[in-house]
């Protein structure tokens, strides 16, 4: 999902970042999340929807598999019937339980 919004592969080196998810997390921490949206869209997208998908992508990338959203929740988030998960601006360390579902 994050790959589609960003127009990048997961292992694309972007600046100092080796992984797409780390770059998106950095932009989120810096309050510039929408800068991750593929520039080829030229601003032709709905910012709230892009942000929803980026937050969902970050939540689905949680280092602890059991903390990632379940399929039913993902479908509800995608349909807009449920808000995207709260994602703190810092990527939790492996083994941490800091991101909310």
N, C-alpha and C positions, 0 to 999 in steps of 0.2 A: 504494500500500500504506500509506504513512504517512498519507495522507488518510483511509483507512478507520479506522485505529486511533485517530487524533486527532479524527476527526469534523470536520475543517476542510478548506477548499480550499487549494491550494498558495500562492495569493497573498493569503491572509487576513492582515490586519494584526493581530498579537497583541502588545500592549504596544509595545515599541520595535522590533519585528521586522516587516519587510515580507513575509518569506517564511516559510512553515511550516517548511521545512528548517532555516532559521537559528534559529528558536525551539527546535526539537527538539535541535539541536546545542548550543545554550546550556544546555538542561536536562540534557543528557548531561554536559557539562563541569562543571555544578554538582551532579552526582550525584543528579539528581532526574528521571531519564528517564521514569519511570512517571507523572509528573504530566502528561505529554503525552497519556495515554490519555483518550479521550472521557469526560467526566464523566457523561454520560447512561447509561453502563454501570453506574454506582453501585457500582463495585468487583466486579461480577459478571463476572470474567474471570480467566484464569490469567496471573499476573504474568510467569512465564518465557516464555510464548508471546508476550505483548505486547512484552516486551523483545526477543525474537528478531526480531519483525517490525519494530520500530523500528530496531534495528541494521541489519537488511537494507535498510530504507528509506534510512537514512543512507548505506550503502555504494552503493546504486543511484543516489544523488544526487551521487556523486563528480564534481567539476568536470572531470576528465579521463575521457572516455568509455571509453577502453581500460582504465582502472583499475576500472571497475564490474564486478560479478560477471557471469559468463556465464549464459545461460539454464539450462544443466544444473545449475550450482551453485545457482542460485535455487530450482529445483525440489527439489533435495536439502535445502536449508536449510528450505524450507517444509514438507517432509515430516518433518523432524526427524532425518534420517539423517546430516546434517552440521551441525556447530555454526555459528552465525552468524558472520560475519566480525568480526575485531577492528577496532573503530572507535575511533581515538584521540579524546580529548575536545575536540580543536580541529579545526575545519574546515580542510582544507588549502587553501592559496592556489591559485588557478588556475595550473596549470603545475607544481604540487608533486607528489611521488610519496610521500606519507606514509601513506596509508591502506592497510592490508593487505587482501588479498582474502579 
